[in-house]
Amino acid sequence: MSDSGDEYERREDILLQDDINLAGANVNGVDTDPCGYYASLGVSQDSSQAAIRRAFLQLSQIFHTDKHVGEDEEIQALMNERFQQLMEAYSVLSDEGKRAAYDASGKLGLNRYSLIPKEITQREDILRYMSTLEREAELLKLSKLLSASSRTTVSYSVDHLTNSMWKLGTSANDTLQQQSNGVDTEEAGTDEGETETPPKGDIADAANGAEGSSAQPVPLNTSVAVREVQLDGKNLLVLIPGDEVQQQLRQQLQHSTGGGSGGSAAPLSPEQRFGGVPLAAKLLLGLLPRKLHFEHSIHHYASPSFSVRTKTEAQHEGMRSVLRCTAIASYQPNPVTLYSISWRLSVARLHIACTWERILNNLWRLKSKLVLFNTQSLLPMYELSLKRMLAAGLEIENTWVMSMRNRGLFRTTIGQSTPEGAQRGLQFLVGYRSANVSLFSTAPVVWGGGEPGCGGVSRGVLEHSVSVDALRGRAHVGFSSWYTISKYNRIGVGFSTALPCPRGLSRYVSPFVDHPEYLSINEMSFLLGRGDHLIRIPVVVFHSPKVQSALLWLTAPVLLYRIGRLVMRPYQSARMAALYRQNRLDHRTEMDVARVRATHEQKALQSSSLRSRMAEEQIGGLVIINARYGVLQPRYPESLVLPPKQPNAAGNRSEVSGRQRQTWWRFWRAGRGTPTPSESVTVNGKKKDEGEETEGDSSSSVLVLDVTVPLQNFVRDSQLVLPEGSKSKLVGFTDPDPFTRERKQLKIVYRFQRRRHVVILDDEDIVRLPQREHLVES
């Protein structure tokens, strides 16, 4: 019993090892070679075992300490260190099991390799088991296996401060709800992934409002006429009340809906107008919320394949309040199939649905949902969705909703997401009396002109959304801006406008749709987020019958934001350039040490590189003419220029202006007494052609390293293959600018079959030479 307990504790300790304390950990899968094993051998991730063994034998003859007995002690120490790294890399990559574990999770995978059963030997099985261990580790890291999220919305209105026709007891939120929603709250609020109920007409909204009002029903104490009519082939009896009853019903309906959305409202009395309300009452009314909405969910993982999510939702608006409790149980027996069942409870209502989702192949995914019970209906709705992957991060989903009681709908959604976090989507929905087109966009932005993580740089998110329903004559446009305070906290502000558009397409089908009175609702929202918890406070500022007011409300914040960024861009660029320049000057000692180390490694590789070059030239193979690695295209070229010194006298101005454009690295090298690249002698006393070295180019600074010798050393059988990942891990390489976020590139000029080729690659790209696309036309 104690042995099994110790084994469980050992397994838990291995799975809960902090990846931050492990050098080269690859939890998020960002770095494909975290420990640099493939880079040490100079092979790609898809190389065979024979190629790995061949590379090890060749490099071991170069790095072995016996080959550098006559060299300096520093070079011998460097070669000894490289040989030890070579031995460590070969010990891992030569073993199929350890190699598969390393490819799956990096250094963490090597530590978890001991947890794999001995009977599992195939690479595919090891990768599958490592993914299972990864999921198990994520579950153990959760506090009590729980994760919670919440969303709170508190709506206010200050429309009564500017609207002269404001009526006491009503607000613009009521009009906004009637114009934009048109959906019963109890039916529309569904659990995650459930399709919204098709919009209902304004008559149903008026009936619901009359049902929830405090007015007493009108007694039918007058004469009623009875007539028989034929409708759809059926004989029906119609009750026609008298004139008095009809007038009372119209007054009650008009009173409950605030004058109606399509008819003319009764004139307001003077005491009901804005002028009759005291100032204190108006200010106090602005502090009272008009709508409350709260959602809270808890996700509980009982096992890696089974989870339960509970959700509580409460909403209060006007005379209506709704409280719902939802529970969703999900079971995933394998990576391609998912089963779930949901229960939603509310007062006198019950909703039960089951969902089945399956990955058909790498491109197609099928999802079906069946509502088993809804209030008093059995099997009322069935939903079928088919999703296809169009490209990396781009997919399309078609959904067909069929209903026994209500009318169905068809929805098409196209969504795209990028590794940077940007999301864009287009949705088209067709239903009864509804043809809705929606667009949304979410894009991360950086304020400060640089990259996140640098001083004076902040991150944020911009969100845009547009929704237009041509048949119902309604539209909604909005955008919001988020500002990230810290890793978990963020704040934001949003602007939106809801407006009807009865003069659009709907006027051609006027017998089938309603025409609400034009009234744009302009809203401002204050946003606060902490982790998965969100608080939203929308405030209705004003409503107006003019389109110009709505356009001004939307365009003014965007225009001011763009103008502000345009004005601040030069200042932000200058600030980032100064920050980059200061970082390089503060860490020039570390940069010098790394560059000298790379120079010594290249010196040790000169003889083997020269033999490889001569052998390739004899057969017309791959010959590296020139290769440069580093910041080839600096984002802030002004960071390479020293700031001008303030002159002490008027006579020194010309001297200062003559040297103020002196680059900082020339000043640095002048202080060290080393020659600049422009003073170096060209190859064979001839001027180098394009692609090799250009005077005045950014490649002539200390931000670029000459890597011709180490690249030629990696050429085998007239081919050069380097693994994916940062090239600074290769022998003879180093990061020439490690203290900034400038993009590193590798430029190679080579000859193959005695024809010139040029290629420029990013630091993380895989290198495969030669290729026909690199050929330069002579």
VEXPA-984858 format. One line per 4 residues: their letters; for each residue x, y, z of C-alpha. Coordinates in pm, whole numbers. Layout:
a = X Y Z | ...;
END
This chain:
msds = 0 0 0 | 283 234 84 | 461 146 -239 | 157 243 -446;
gdey = 121 565 -248 | 486 652 -304 | 448 576 -673 | 145 806 -695;
erre = 330 1086 -515 | 629 1040 -746 | 402 1057 -1051 | 232 1368 -919;
dill = 566 1536 -844 | 688 1472 -1198 | 369 1603 -1356 | 359 1913 -1135;
qddi = 717 2018 -1199 | 727 2391 -1269 | 816 2444 -1633 | 970 2781 -1545;
nlag = 1246 2611 -1347 | 1322 2373 -1632 | 1548 2515 -1899 | 1412 2446 -2241;
anvn = 1061 2353 -2133 | 813 2349 -2418 | 469 2355 -2263 | 292 2581 -2508;
gvdt = 458 2431 -2814 | 609 2763 -2924 | 972 2644 -2966 | 1011 2323 -3165;
dpcg = 1369 2273 -3043 | 1376 2416 -2688 | 1704 2255 -2578 | 1880 2303 -2911;
yyas = 1949 1933 -2969 | 1865 1944 -3338 | 2060 2269 -3372 | 2365 2111 -3205;
lgvs = 2367 1835 -3467 | 2263 2067 -3748 | 1974 1848 -3864 | 1602 1908 -3910;
qdss = 1322 1762 -3698 | 1222 1514 -3969 | 1570 1373 -4019 | 1621 998 -4010;
qaai = 1826 813 -3751 | 2097 750 -4012 | 2125 1122 -4086 | 2149 1200 -3712;
rraf = 2424 940 -3663 | 2614 1070 -3965 | 2596 1430 -3843 | 2717 1321 -3498;
lqls = 3018 1135 -3636 | 3116 1426 -3857 | 3080 1694 -3589 | 3246 1485 -3318;
qifh = 3564 1478 -3528 | 3552 1857 -3550 | 3466 1939 -3187 | 3681 1678 -3015;
tdkh = 3944 1833 -2789 | 4223 1628 -2952 | 4167 1824 -3273 | 4248 2155 -3097;
vged = 4556 2073 -2892 | 4760 2357 -3040 | 4486 2618 -3002 | 4434 2867 -2722;
eeiq = 4292 2748 -2393 | 3979 2949 -2447 | 3913 2781 -2782 | 3979 2442 -2630;
almn = 3728 2512 -2352 | 3468 2622 -2603 | 3517 2314 -2820 | 3502 2090 -2514;
erfq = 3172 2250 -2414 | 3033 2208 -2765 | 3143 1843 -2765 | 2958 1780 -2439;
qlme = 2645 1940 -2585 | 2687 1722 -2893 | 2706 1407 -2679 | 2397 1507 -2481;
aysv = 2199 1583 -2798 | 2298 1253 -2959 | 2208 1053 -2647 | 1853 1191 -2668;
lsde = 1793 1193 -3043 | 1946 849 -3105 | 1680 693 -2881 | 1342 675 -3059;
gkra = 1144 695 -2736 | 1334 989 -2588 | 1325 1168 -2922 | 945 1134 -2942;
ayda = 907 1259 -2583 | 1137 1554 -2658 | 944 1643 -2973 | 619 1634 -2777;
sgkl = 705 1841 -2466 | 1072 1940 -2475 | 1265 1904 -2152 | 942 1829 -1963;
glnr = 886 1538 -2199 | 1226 1393 -2111 | 1145 1416 -1742 | 804 1253 -1796;
ysli = 949 979 -2016 | 990 755 -1712 | 609 753 -1667 | 552 587 -2005;
pkei = 487 210 -1977 | 759 -12 -2115 | 525 -186 -2357 | 473 143 -2545;
tqre = 756 168 -2797 | 609 311 -3118 | 657 683 -3185 | 287 750 -3249;
dilr = 189 574 -2928 | 447 770 -2729 | 323 1100 -2870 | -36 1008 -2787;
ymst = 60 907 -2432 | 257 1230 -2385 | -52 1432 -2479 | -246 1236 -2217;
lere = 19 1317 -1956 | 3 1683 -2058 | -373 1693 -2000 | -332 1515 -1669;
aell = -72 1769 -1559 | -301 2057 -1651 | -577 1909 -1441 | -348 1866 -1142;
klsk = -236 2226 -1165 | -592 2354 -1126 | -686 2454 -774 | -935 2187 -663;
llsa = -995 2114 -1031 | -1222 2420 -1059 | -1229 2725 -1281 | -1491 2999 -1252;
ssrt = -1604 3284 -1475 | -1870 3551 -1441 | -2029 3831 -1639 | -2222 4121 -1487;
tvsy = -2413 4390 -1676 | -2569 4694 -1506 | -2750 4929 -1747 | -2810 5297 -1677;
svdh = -2965 5583 -1870 | -2905 5958 -1870 | -3131 6016 -2168 | -3381 6209 -1952;
ltns = -3124 6486 -1899 | -3126 6583 -2267 | -3462 6461 -2399 | -3733 6726 -2372;
mwkl = -4007 6473 -2449 | -3897 6232 -2176 | -4181 6069 -1987 | -4155 5989 -1617;
gtsa = -4140 5616 -1560 | -3995 5529 -1902 | -3646 5537 -2046 | -3463 5490 -2370;
ndtl = -3368 5140 -2257 | -3730 5038 -2310 | -3726 5168 -2665 | -3388 5006 -2726;
qqqs = -3519 4673 -2604 | -3824 4695 -2830 | -3625 4800 -3137 | -3318 4576 -3115;
ngvd = -3419 4263 -2928 | -3771 4159 -3023 | -3706 3822 -2856 | -3867 3686 -2544;
teea = -3610 3676 -2265 | -3699 3336 -2132 | -3690 3170 -2473 | -3378 3349 -2602;
gtde = -3154 3283 -2303 | -2993 2947 -2371 | -2689 2761 -2262 | -2361 2767 -2446;
gete = -2390 2666 -2808 | -2773 2677 -2821 | -2936 2853 -3112 | -3143 3163 -3048;
tppk = -3516 3151 -3102 | -3630 3330 -3420 | -3744 3688 -3354 | -4109 3747 -3281;
gdia = -4327 4027 -3406 | -4405 4349 -3229 | -4759 4228 -3163 | -4626 3951 -2943;
daan = -4406 4203 -2760 | -4707 4425 -2700 | -4904 4130 -2571 | -4624 4034 -2333;
gaeg = -4601 4391 -2211 | -4974 4410 -2154 | -4961 4079 -1971 | -4695 4206 -1731;
ssaq = -4858 4544 -1659 | -5054 4621 -1345 | -5371 4736 -1530 | -5688 4536 -1470;
pvpl = -5846 4345 -1760 | -6128 4520 -1938 | -6468 4366 -1856 | -6663 4254 -2156;
ntsv = -6999 4388 -2035 | -7118 4519 -2368 | -7261 4356 -2678 | -7038 4130 -2881;
avre = -7102 4044 -3244 | -7039 3690 -3365 | -6955 3617 -3726 | -6850 3307 -3913;
vqld = -6559 3342 -4158 | -6370 3097 -4376 | -5991 3101 -4334 | -5754 2852 -4499;
gknl = -6046 2628 -4587 | -6183 2621 -4234 | -6494 2782 -4088 | -6406 2989 -3783;
lvli = -6611 3198 -3539 | -6488 3554 -3481 | -6593 3767 -3183 | -6615 4140 -3259;
pgde = -6646 4357 -2945 | -6833 4681 -2937 | -6687 5027 -2991 | -6652 5094 -2618;
vqqq = -6455 4778 -2556 | -6230 4840 -2856 | -6150 5188 -2732 | -6065 5059 -2383;
lrqq = -5842 4786 -2527 | -5654 5039 -2741 | -5597 5265 -2441 | -5471 4977 -2229;
lqhs = -5235 4856 -2503 | -5108 5210 -2561 | -5051 5260 -2188 | -4861 4932 -2146;
tggg = -4625 4989 -2443 | -4552 5354 -2381 | -4741 5486 -2680 | -4660 5202 -2922;
sggs = -4376 5165 -3162 | -4568 5218 -3480 | -4856 5448 -3389 | -4865 5803 -3263;
aapl = -4848 5844 -2884 | -5104 6046 -2691 | -4987 6396 -2599 | -4811 6416 -2263;
speq = -4940 6633 -1985 | -4719 6917 -1861 | -4643 6744 -1532 | -4522 6440 -1727;
rfgg = -4276 6636 -1937 | -3913 6690 -1852 | -3971 7045 -1732 | -4197 6931 -1451;
vpla = -3936 6704 -1284 | -3708 6858 -1018 | -3334 6859 -1076 | -3266 6641 -772;
akll = -3513 6382 -900 | -3347 6383 -1244 | -3000 6328 -1095 | -3127 6058 -862;
lgll = -3303 5885 -1149 | -2973 5869 -1340 | -2819 5668 -1054 | -3089 5402 -1065;
prkl = -3011 5103 -1288 | -3265 5019 -1557 | -3148 4662 -1626 | -2948 4399 -1437;
hfeh = -2794 4088 -1585 | -2565 3841 -1407 | -2399 3518 -1520 | -2172 3292 -1319;
sihh = -2033 2952 -1422 | -1807 2693 -1261 | -1625 2428 -1462 | -1540 2112 -1270;
yasp = -1309 1847 -1418 | -1388 1515 -1255 | -1137 1339 -1483 | -939 1422 -1799;
sfsv = -1233 1300 -2010 | -1535 1403 -1800 | -1632 1753 -1685 | -1937 1926 -1542;
rtkt = -2020 2292 -1587 | -2281 2472 -1379 | -2416 2811 -1479 | -2644 3055 -1300;
eaqh = -2808 3343 -1486 | -3029 3616 -1345 | -3189 3911 -1526 | -3422 4188 -1411;
egmr = -3573 4454 -1633 | -3886 4655 -1569 | -4159 4428 -1435 | -3991 4112 -1559;
svlr = -3732 3903 -1374 | -3578 3575 -1488 | -3363 3325 -1300 | -3210 3023 -1473;
ctai = -2981 2743 -1355 | -2798 2530 -1612 | -2584 2219 -1578 | -2381 2074 -1868;
asyq = -2207 1737 -1843 | -1945 1660 -2111 | -1772 1329 -2182 | -1488 1289 -2432;
pnpv = -1383 923 -2459 | -1130 998 -2734 | -989 1306 -2909 | -1242 1284 -3197;
tlys = -1576 1237 -3016 | -1757 1449 -2759 | -2091 1385 -2585 | -2276 1635 -2367;
iswr = -2615 1675 -2203 | -2758 1994 -2052 | -3036 2074 -1805 | -3177 2424 -1766;
lsva = -3421 2498 -1486 | -3630 2807 -1423 | -3967 2884 -1266 | -4223 2648 -1423;
rlhi = -3980 2566 -1707 | -3748 2277 -1789 | -3512 2242 -2083 | -3315 1923 -2158;
actw = -3085 1886 -2462 | -2813 1645 -2571 | -2523 1716 -2808 | -2296 1492 -3011;
eril = -1982 1621 -3182 | -1733 1428 -3390 | -1421 1515 -3591 | -1464 1342 -3925;
nnlw = -1117 1420 -4059 | -863 1699 -4062 | -1105 1928 -4248 | -1459 1836 -4145;
rlks = -1635 1838 -3808 | -1997 1739 -3747 | -2218 1848 -3457 | -2579 1757 -3387;
klvl = -2804 1875 -3105 | -3144 1744 -3004 | -3371 1918 -2755 | -3538 1637 -2568;
fntq = -3782 1842 -2361 | -3872 2209 -2346 | -4143 2320 -2101 | -4438 2116 -2228;
sllp = -4299 1994 -2562 | -4127 1667 -2641 | -3851 1674 -2903 | -3929 2032 -3011;
myel = -3605 2117 -3193 | -3313 1957 -3376 | -2994 2135 -3479 | -2732 2013 -3726;
slkr = -2397 2187 -3782 | -2119 2108 -4026 | -1785 2285 -3990 | -1505 2284 -4245;
mlaa = -1150 2407 -4211 | -1071 2624 -4513 | -715 2718 -4418 | -497 2759 -4112;
glei = -714 2955 -3870 | -1002 2996 -4121 | -1320 2789 -4099 | -1681 2796 -4212;
entw = -1979 2655 -4022 | -2327 2591 -4160 | -2610 2536 -3910 | -2963 2422 -3982;
vmsm = -3222 2450 -3704 | -3546 2256 -3737 | -3831 2308 -3491 | -4166 2136 -3433;
rnrg = -4336 2442 -3281 | -4142 2748 -3395 | -4003 2830 -3734 | -3654 2711 -3815;
lfrt = -3357 2901 -3949 | -3031 2859 -4139 | -2705 3021 -4029 | -2366 3043 -4197;
tigq = -2062 3164 -4006 | -1712 3227 -4140 | -1445 3285 -3875 | -1074 3351 -3888;
stpe = -818 3366 -3609 | -447 3442 -3622 | -161 3341 -3390 | -133 3706 -3284;
gaqr = -482 3689 -3132 | -681 3870 -3403 | -1028 3736 -3486 | -1264 3822 -3768;
glqf = -1601 3678 -3861 | -1902 3705 -4088 | -2244 3559 -4008 | -2552 3534 -4226;
lvgy = -2882 3418 -4071 | -3204 3352 -4258 | -3530 3287 -4073 | -3895 3381 -4076;
rsan = -3917 3759 -4127 | -3545 3785 -4061 | -3236 3816 -4281 | -2951 3919 -4055;
vslf = -2592 3992 -4158 | -2334 4041 -3883 | -1965 4125 -3893 | -1724 4134 -3601;
stap = -1355 4192 -3559 | -1117 4164 -3265 | -759 4285 -3306 | -482 4322 -3046;
vvwg = -299 4654 -3055 | 18 4788 -2897 | 40 5141 -2766 | 387 5286 -2735;
ggep = 528 5198 -3075 | 704 4878 -2972 | 642 4526 -2856 | 477 4405 -2534;
gcgg = 722 4357 -2252 | 929 4667 -2325 | 920 4973 -2108 | 661 5232 -2200;
vsrg = 462 4984 -2409 | 104 4878 -2334 | -125 4621 -2488 | -492 4637 -2570;
vleh = -773 4500 -2785 | -1004 4674 -3032 | -1345 4518 -3101 | -1586 4613 -3381;
svsv = -1931 4475 -3459 | -2201 4549 -3718 | -2540 4378 -3738 | -2811 4457 -3995;
dalr = -3150 4288 -4033 | -3300 4412 -4358 | -3641 4247 -4323 | -3706 4360 -3968;
grah = -3557 4702 -4040 | -3304 4711 -3754 | -2931 4769 -3726 | -2671 4781 -3452;
vgfs = -2319 4922 -3480 | -2063 4933 -3201 | -1698 4918 -3107 | -1502 4893 -2785;
swyt = -1142 4942 -2679 | -972 4738 -2407 | -659 4843 -2220 | -455 4578 -2039;
isky = -339 4699 -1698 | -167 4378 -1590 | -165 4011 -1677 | -515 3955 -1537;
nrig = -674 4303 -1517 | -809 4511 -1803 | -1043 4805 -1849 | -1226 4937 -2151;
vgfs = -1486 5169 -2297 | -1736 5108 -2574 | -1972 5305 -2799 | -2274 5163 -2977;
talp = -2583 5275 -3167 | -2907 5085 -3225 | -3127 5226 -3498 | -3418 5110 -3716;
cprg = -3395 5140 -4092 | -3753 5122 -4227 | -3661 5293 -4554 | -3433 5017 -4666;
lsry = -3523 4684 -4820 | -3822 4641 -4588 | -4037 4898 -4769 | -4067 4660 -5067;
vspf = -4214 4391 -4842 | -4418 4623 -4622 | -4720 4389 -4601 | -4508 4133 -4415;
vdhp = -4304 4341 -4170 | -4363 4613 -3917 | -4227 4967 -3950 | -4108 5094 -3611;
eyls = -4075 5464 -3562 | -3722 5581 -3631 | -3533 5640 -3307 | -3157 5583 -3268;
inem = -3034 5481 -2923 | -2677 5595 -2849 | -2504 5408 -2570 | -2170 5425 -2392;
sfll = -2033 5127 -2197 | -1771 5105 -1922 | -1591 4770 -1913 | -1389 4601 -1639;
grgd = -1232 4256 -1666 | -1029 4042 -1430 | -931 3703 -1565 | -1252 3531 -1679;
hlir = -1474 3774 -1487 | -1631 4067 -1672 | -1836 4367 -1554 | -2017 4578 -1812;
ipvv = -2197 4904 -1735 | -2383 5041 -2041 | -2528 5392 -2014 | -2782 5524 -2263;
vfhs = -2663 5880 -2328 | -2938 6005 -2560 | -3173 5901 -2835 | -3239 6099 -3147;
pkvq = -3454 6074 -3463 | -3167 6206 -3676 | -2921 5982 -3859 | -2654 6251 -3834;
sall = -2651 6222 -3455 | -2594 5848 -3469 | -2313 5882 -3724 | -2147 6157 -3522;
wlta = -2171 5946 -3206 | -1989 5657 -3375 | -1735 5840 -3587 | -1620 6102 -3335;
pvll = -1442 5859 -3094 | -1281 5665 -3381 | -1165 5985 -3550 | -1019 6122 -3229;
yrig = -841 5792 -3161 | -686 5782 -3509 | -577 6143 -3491 | -425 6085 -3148;
rlvm = -227 5784 -3269 | -109 5977 -3576 | 9 6265 -3362 | 174 6042 -3103;
rpyq = 345 5809 -3350 | 664 6019 -3398 | 696 6063 -3023 | 644 5691 -2961;
sarm = 899 5598 -3228 | 1155 5834 -3079 | 1092 5693 -2733 | 1132 5333 -2849;
aaly = 1446 5423 -3044 | 1594 5581 -2733 | 1498 5276 -2527 | 1658 5035 -2776;
rqnr = 1973 5247 -2798 | 2005 5266 -2421 | 1955 4890 -2382 | 2232 4819 -2630;
ldhr = 2471 5060 -2464 | 2393 4922 -2118 | 2455 4562 -2227 | 2739 4610 -2471;
temd = 2970 4407 -2248 | 2747 4101 -2271 | 2709 4152 -2645 | 3088 4173 -2684;
varv = 3142 3852 -2488 | 2884 3664 -2697 | 3032 3796 -3022 | 3388 3700 -2920;
rath = 3265 3353 -2826 | 3105 3311 -3169 | 3423 3439 -3334 | 3633 3177 -3153;
eqka = 3394 2903 -3258 | 3414 3017 -3619 | 3792 3020 -3597 | 3790 2657 -3484;
lqss = 3564 2566 -3780 | 3770 2742 -4049 | 3969 2438 -4157 | 3671 2204 -4191;
slrs = 3468 2479 -4359 | 3748 2540 -4609 | 3765 2169 -4696 | 3389 2161 -4749;
rmae = 3403 2470 -4970 | 3682 2330 -5190 | 3504 1996 -5229 | 3178 2167 -5331;
eqig = 3353 2398 -5578 | 3511 2104 -5759 | 3176 1941 -5830 | 2979 2263 -5878;
glvi = 2782 2202 -5560 | 2659 2431 -5282 | 2908 2707 -5196 | 2817 2973 -4940;
inar = 2945 3306 -5074 | 2822 3525 -4793 | 2581 3481 -4504 | 2470 3738 -4247;
ygvl = 2251 3688 -3944 | 2090 3955 -3729 | 1885 4272 -3764 | 1892 4325 -4139;
qpry = 1596 4564 -4146 | 1577 4756 -3817 | 1233 4878 -3723 | 1375 5192 -3565;
pesl = 1677 5306 -3769 | 1702 5617 -3555 | 1809 5394 -3264 | 2142 5349 -3446;
vlpp = 2214 5724 -3420 | 2359 5890 -3110 | 2160 6190 -2980 | 2328 6525 -3049;
kqpn = 2509 6691 -2762 | 2403 7035 -2650 | 2654 7299 -2774 | 2824 7517 -2517;
aagn = 2869 7811 -2752 | 2745 7932 -3085 | 3080 7851 -3244 | 3044 7481 -3164;
rsev = 2715 7436 -3348 | 2879 7339 -3676 | 3096 7082 -3500 | 2798 6928 -3329;
sgrq = 2586 6921 -3645 | 2869 6747 -3826 | 2885 6458 -3583 | 2527 6429 -3464;
rqtw = 2454 6164 -3730 | 2735 5943 -3608 | 2596 5596 -3543 | 2622 5464 -3189;
wrfw = 2806 5146 -3288 | 3083 5348 -3460 | 3121 5550 -3141 | 3128 5223 -2945;
ragr = 3397 5065 -3164 | 3598 5383 -3173 | 3607 5374 -2794 | 3724 5012 -2803;
gtpt = 3985 5079 -3068 | 3843 4825 -3317 | 3794 4900 -3684 | 3448 4946 -3827;
pses = 3316 4717 -4100 | 3366 4990 -4356 | 3740 4983 -4284 | 3767 4607 -4339;
vtvn = 3929 4475 -4655 | 3696 4326 -4914 | 3734 3972 -5042 | 4034 3931 -5274;
gkkk = 4070 4309 -5277 | 3752 4347 -5482 | 3432 4524 -5399 | 3161 4280 -5296;
dege = 2852 4264 -5511 | 2492 4300 -5401 | 2388 4063 -5127 | 2737 4024 -4983;
eteg = 2797 4358 -4814 | 2685 4710 -4892 | 2841 5010 -4728 | 2598 5220 -4532;
dsss = 2353 4930 -4506 | 2219 4823 -4169 | 2400 4492 -4218 | 2732 4676 -4165;
svlv = 2670 4728 -3793 | 2731 4516 -3487 | 2367 4411 -3507 | 2465 4166 -3784;
ldvt = 2699 3868 -3758 | 2893 3712 -4045 | 2806 3340 -4042 | 2957 3228 -4374;
vplq = 3203 2987 -4211 | 2958 2794 -3987 | 2697 2763 -4262 | 2951 2616 -4504;
nfvr = 3048 2369 -4234 | 2686 2242 -4219 | 2675 2169 -4596 | 2651 1793 -4664;
dsql = 2615 1638 -5010 | 2551 1980 -5168 | 2260 2043 -4932 | 2210 2269 -4633;
vlpe = 1929 2179 -4392 | 1890 2366 -4062 | 1615 2296 -3807 | 1323 2522 -3734;
gsks = 1380 2764 -3448 | 1620 3038 -3352 | 1954 3010 -3535 | 2141 3162 -3240;
klvg = 2174 2808 -3096 | 2390 2689 -3386 | 2764 2657 -3357 | 2934 2982 -3460;
ftdp = 2611 3180 -3416 | 2492 3420 -3150 | 2211 3667 -3112 | 2370 4002 -3208;
dpft = 2085 4205 -3054 | 1937 4001 -2765 | 1813 4294 -2552 | 1557 4432 -2797;
rerk = 1265 4284 -2987 | 1396 4362 -3333 | 1322 4091 -3588 | 1620 3869 -3671;
qlki = 1677 3745 -4025 | 1926 3527 -4210 | 2048 3637 -4553 | 2240 3380 -4758;
vyrf = 2414 3435 -5090 | 2530 3104 -5237 | 2629 2937 -5565 | 2481 2613 -5685;
qrrr = 2583 2465 -6019 | 2792 2779 -6053 | 2483 3000 -6057 | 2413 3268 -5800;
hvvi = 2125 3238 -5552 | 1999 3475 -5281 | 1748 3411 -5002 | 1637 3599 -4689;
ldde = 1470 3393 -4414 | 1321 3475 -4077 | 1494 3353 -3764 | 1236 3081 -3690;
divr = 1212 2945 -4046 | 1359 2615 -4152 | 1652 2637 -4395 | 1658 2409 -4700;
lpqr = 1914 2484 -4972 | 1933 2484 -5269 | 1598 2584 -5420 | 1506 2704 -5767;
ehlv = 1311 3001 -5621 | 1636 3151 -5491 | 1796 3175 -5834 | 1899 3526 -5939;
es = 1862 3601 -6308 | 2190 3712 -6454;
END
